Structures are given as C-alpha cells and as structure tokens.
Amino acid sequence: MLFAVKMDVALPLDLDADVRTDTLAREKAYSQELQRGGEWVSIWRLVGQYSNLSIFDVRDNARLHEILWNLPLFPYMTIEVTPLAQHPSDIDAS
C-alpha cells in the first residue's frame, strides 16, 4: 500500500542540545534503514519549512502506524497521512 506522509517538525526551542543531536542522529539512521529496506520509498524536503513529504510502500495501515510511532522525532511532529491509488492516466499503469 502506498501512502504520502507529510511530517511537520516542531522541536522545542529549549530542547537540550545533546538530546537534540542524539534524536536527530537516531531519526536519520532509522529513516535510512527503512529507505534501504524499500518501505520508505522517497523523502522530499518542503522548501522553507521544517517539513518533509515522504512516500511509503508498506503492507498495511498497521505497518505504517508502527513505522511512524517509532520515529525518534515523532513526539515533535504533526503528521498527515494520505493513502494513494494509481491514477488511470498514469502511463505506467498496468
């Protein structure tokens, strides 16, 4: 199942610098592991925002939920999930 996921990050301004550094490092490692595994298909920065738009290809809703809840930055995020379906005008549609 394909999902478009918009993630807006709002780190507290008073977050301890060491906690911030550690959290960001864990987030990067976790996301890259999922990218290498093929579930996190792509990630795009939204220009001028501390946000991204990502495409996930996962077996079901429960798996996406698990992935998102395990993001180290999850406590600081607002997340919007949109299920995707292939468009009939897509030249790659089979």
Order of alpha helices (4+ residues) and beta strands (2+ residues): beta-alpha-beta-beta-alpha-beta
